[in-house]
Amino acid sequence: MLIAALGCLWCGADASVLTSGGRTHFDRGRELYALGRWADAREEFAAVCGAVPQTESSLCVEADYYMAMCAMELKEAGAEARLAEFLRRNPESVHVNDVEFALASLLCTAGRYDEAQRAFGKVDYATLSPEHRQQYDIRMGYIRFQQGDYDDALRYFRRIPSPSEYSDHALYYISYIAYVRGDNAMARAGFTELSRSAAYGAVAPFYLLQIEFNEGNYRYVVTTGGSLIDRAAGERRTELERIVAEGWFHLGDYGRTEEFLDAYRRSGGEMGRNENYLLGYSLYRQARYDEARPCLQQVCGADDALTQNASYHLADCYLRGGDKQRSRSPWRPTRRSTPRSPRTLCSTTASCSTNWAAASSTRRSTC
């Protein structure tokens, strides 16, 4: 009966009852709405109910629905309340599912992920349009991603068809999760494809660089990383200088290691224990023992392999400088310890500035 009544609204049978002004405002509002002119459309819809007799409330409900949707599109402060009020006043409206979906999307955009998840739970997925189904999946995938449930996030991301408006976004998160989980083959395939993407082409090379670093392909790191530095600026340039420095370190070119660490430091990069070890050891290998000592001293302290390595070379710096007393300092490792250059330093740890899986700046919201 409701469908029949709604159909009658458009068939023109009640044209003699509706005022021409109300119908004109409504039709014009729908035209503007379809063009994405939300503010202009809202003005037309706002004039509908004042021009329509109150007995013709169905047209008022339709106008109210479009005004709520305009408020959402315009990101007005009261949009959430307007959508919720529409649902309260019109529980039988044919637009309920679309409004539930709009409200859930609004909560997602606001970063209120737990509330958004509950709101999406009220949406009838089967009756959404194909476009809204894709939006539902990308947003629910992002919500579950933010909540840390990667398996459930993947379930949503993998439902998005390719090619489509949201396929690159889905592929980014699928690849990102593979990267975090150490599935380098899947991550590499995804980010290689995304390197041709308008949305992710700028960030994909960073992940590919980190993947190659993790697999020990340091020649790729210094070659590709060096070219990326020329196109980078700010924090991203600093991160690149850091990882390229470590790439040269593993290749045994300590002069280039020093060069890129100096650039990293000038760019505002923090010289932590790992960075000081890279620099101190590089200076040590260049027989610049007086310069190496302060860096190596910054490394010692924690009871770990890095301290053992640094303390051995620090003691040797003092010995080569003629300070035999300091060369016997408590920093010196036991005879059974083996001084070496660690193969794994900062770039593969979660706290490192060059670990892009830990850098939220490389991720984007899909709500």
N, C-alpha and C positions, 0 to 999 in steps of 0.2 A: 504493500500500500504506500509505503514511504517513497519507493522508487517511482511509482505511478504519479504520486503527487509532485515529486521533483521534476519528472518529465513534463508534467502539465505546466510547470513554471516556465519552461522554455518553449512550449508549443504555441504560445500566443493566445490560448483560450481565455486567459484572464487579463488580456490587454486592456479591456475596457475598465477594469478595476484599478490597475496600476496607473499611477500618474506617468506621463511621458518623461518628466524630469528625472524621476527615480530610475527608470529603465535606462535612460540616456547616460546618467552618471555611472550606473553599474557596467553597462557595455563598454563605455570609454575606459573605465577602471580596469577591466579585464584586458583590453587592448594594451594599455600601458604596462600592466603587470607582465604580460607575455613578452614585452620588449625590455623588461628589466628596469623599467623606470619606476622604482618602488615608491619614491616620495610623491611623485605626481599621481600614481595610481591610488595611493592612500588618500589623497585629497578627494578624489572622485568617489571612492567607497565611503568616505566619511559623510558625503552629501546624500547618499542613497536613502538612509532611513528617515532623514528629515523630509524627504520628498515623497515617501511611500506611506500610504495609510497603515496604521499599526496592525490592522487586521491582516495585512500581507506580510507577516513576520518572516516567511521563508526567504524572501529576498534580503531582509535585514540579516538573517543568519548567514547567508552567503557573503554579504558584504563584510560582516563581522569576521568571518573566516579569512577573507583576503586581507583585511586590515591587520589581523594577527600575524599573517605570513609576511606582510610588508614590514611590520615591526621587527620580525626576526631577520629578514634580509638586510634591513638597515642597521642591524645590531643596536637597536635602541635599548636603553637601560630597562625599560618596562616590558620588553618583549617576552621574557619568561612568564611574567605574571599574566600577560595578555593571552598567551597560549593556554596556560593553566585555567584561566577563567573561561575561555571558550569551551574547554573540555568539561568543566563543571556545569556550565549552562546548557550545553548541547550534547549530552551523552549519546544521543541516538543519531547524530549527524553522520552523513556519509563521509565526512571529512575527518572523523575522529582518528583514523589510523595515520593519515598524513600529518595531523597535528601532533600526535604522539611521537611520530618520527622526527618532526621539526623540533619538538621540545628536547628529545634525547640528543639530537645533533647540537643544539644550543648548549646543553650541559657539557657535552664533549669539548666543544670549542672553548668553554670556560675552564677546562682542566678539571672539572668535577667528575672524575672518571667512575667512581663507585656509583654516584647518582645516575650518571649517564648509562651505565650498564643496566641498572634496574629499569630505567626508562625505556631502553631499547628492548628489554624483556617484555614490555607491554605491546610492542609493535608486531602486527601480523605480517611476517616476512613474505608469505606467499602472495599477499594481495598488493604488495608494493610494485611500482613500475620497475622495469629492468634497470633504469638509471638509478632509482632509489635503492634497489637491491645492491648495486655496486657501492653506493655511498654507505649503506648499512654495513657491508662487509669490510670496507676499508676503515670505517670508524670503529667498529667493534674489534677489528684486528688491532688497531692502534691502542684502544683501551686495554685490551688484554696484554698487549706488549708492555704498556706503561705499568700494568699491575704485575709484571714479571712472569706471566704464564705464556711462555713462548710457544709451547705446543698448541694451545688453544688459539693463539694469535695466528699461527701458521694455517690453522683450519679455515679461518676467515680469509686470509690473504690469498690462499690457493683457490678460492672460489671465484676470484675476479678474472674475467676472460682477458685474453691478450690477442690482438691489440685492443685497448680501450682507454678511456680517459684516465683510469686509475691504475692501469697495469704497471706503469713504471714505478708508482708509489709502492704497490704490492711487491714487485720484484726487489725494490730497495730493501724492504724489511725482511723478505725471505733471505736475501743475500747477507744482510747484516747479521741475522740470527745464525746463519751458517758460519760467518766469520767469527762471531763470539764463541761459538761451539768448537771452533778449530777445524771445521770442514772446509779446508782451503780450496778444494776442487770446485765445490758448489759455489762458494763465495767468489772465486775467481771468475767462473763462468757468468755469474750474475752481474758483477761489477764491470766485467768487460763489455757486456751488452749495454749496461747503463752508461758507459763512457760515451755512448752516442746519444744519450738522452738529453733533451733540453733542460729537464728538471734536475738531473743528477750528474750530468757530464762533468761538472766542475769538481765534484767531490769524489767521484768514483776512482780517479787515479791515486788518491791518497790511500784508499783501502788496498788497491792493487800493489802499491808500494810496500805497505805493511805486510801483506801476504808474502811477497817475495822476500822481505826481510826475515820473516818467521821461518821461511824455508832455506835461508842461508844464501840466497842469490844476491850477494852484496854488490856485484858488478852492476846488476840491474838497478839496485838502489841508488848507487852514486851517479849512474848515467841518467836515469829517469828523474831521480830526485833533484839533480842539478838543474835540469831543464824546467822542472816545476817551480823551483825557487825563483827563476827569472820572471815567472808570471804571477807569483804570489806576493801578498803584502800582509803586514800586521802579524797577528798571532799565528796564522797559518804558515807564513814565511819562517817564523822562528821555529816552529815545529819541524819544518822540513830541514832547516839548517842542523837541527839536533840529530835527526835520524841519518842524514847524509854523513855527518861527522862520524857517527858510529859505524856506518858502512865502510868508510875509509879506514877506520880503526881495525875492523876485522880483515880488511885487505892488506893490512900492514903498512899503509902509507901514513905515517905519523905526522908528517908535515901538513898533509891535507886535513887530517883529523884536527890538528891545532887550528888551521885556517877556518874551518867551519864552526868549531867551537867558539872561536873568537867572534865570528859573525853572530852566532847564537847568543853570546853574552851581550854583545852590543845591541842586539834587538830586544833585550830585556829578558832573555831566558834565564831561568834560575839554575845556579850551579849547585846541585845537590851532590850527594856522595858519588853517584854513578858518573856524573859529568866531571867531577874533580878527579876521579880515577882515570877516566879517558884522557883528560888533559895531562895529569901528572905522569901517567905511564908513557904518553906520547913524548913529553919533554925528556923523560928518563931515557927513552930509546934514542933520542937525539943527543944524548950526553950533556944535556943542560940540567945538571943535577941541582944546582942552587935554585933554579926556577921550579923544578919538579917537587922539591921538598914541601913547600906550603900546600900545594894541591893534595899531595899524598897524606899529609897530616890531617886534612879535612875528612879523609875517608876513614881513618882509623877510629876505633871505639867500639863498634858493635862486634859481637862474637860471631863472625861469619866469614865466608870465603873471601869476600871483598877486602875485609880488614887484613886477613892473612896475606893476600897478594900485595896490598898497599904497604903493609909493614915490612915485608921482605925488601921491596924496592926502596922504601924510605931508609931502611938501615944501610942499604948499599950506597945510597946517595951520601949519607954521612961518612961512610967508610971511604968513598972515593974523594971526599972533601977533606980527609985527614982527621975527622972527628971519630976516633975509635970508641970513645966512651959512649957517645950517643948511638953508635952503630950497634951497641949491645943493649939497647933500650928494651923495656918490656913489650914493645910492639913486635919484636922479632918473633917469627913463628918457630915452632919446634922443628927438629931436623926431619921428621917424617912428613911434614907438610911440603907440598910441591908448588912452588910459585909458578903462576901461569897467567895468561890473559884470559879472563872469563869470556866464554862464547855467548852467554846470555846476560845482557845488562838491562838497562832501563826500558828499551823500546818494546819489550814484550810483556811488561807488567801493567797491571790495571791502573796504577797511579801515574804512569808516565805521560808526559805531555804529548808524546808522539804515538800513543796508543789510541787510534781514532775510535775504537769500539767504546772507549771510556769517555769520549768527548761528546757532550750533548750538542755542541755547536754543529756537528756534522749531521744531526738528525733533524727532522722537521715533522711538525704535527700534520696529520691527515684528517683532523676533525673539521 
